[in-house]
Amino acid sequence: MSELISVIIPTYQHASVLSKTLDSVLAQTYD
């Protein structure tokens, strides 16, 4: 069974870096 991890990314007026932030979060691993 896989674990569920929640990630909260607070942002305000930084849409230009949101895509890069999401790519970084998705590239991370959890051991």
C-alpha positions as CSV (number, residue, x, y, z in Angstrom):
1,M,0.0,0.0,0.0
2,S,1.4,3.4,-0.9
3,E,1.5,6.3,1.5
4,L,-0.3,9.6,0.9
5,I,1.7,12.8,1.4
6,S,0.1,16.2,1.4
7,V,2.1,19.3,0.2
8,I,1.0,22.8,0.9
9,I,2.5,25.6,-1.2
10,P,1.5,29.0,0.0
11,T,1.9,31.6,-2.8
12,Y,0.7,35.1,-3.5
13,Q,1.4,36.9,-6.8
14,H,4.2,34.4,-7.8
15,A,2.5,32.5,-10.6
16,S,5.7,32.8,-12.6
17,V,7.5,30.4,-10.4
18,L,4.6,28.0,-9.5
19,S,5.3,25.7,-12.4
20,K,8.9,25.3,-11.4
21,T,7.9,24.8,-7.8
22,L,5.5,22.0,-8.7
23,D,8.1,20.3,-10.9
24,S,10.5,20.4,-7.9
25,V,8.0,18.9,-5.5
26,L,7.1,16.1,-8.0
27,A,10.8,15.3,-8.5
28,Q,11.4,14.7,-4.8
29,T,11.5,11.2,-3.2
30,Y,10.3,10.0,0.1
31,D,12.1,7.0,1.7
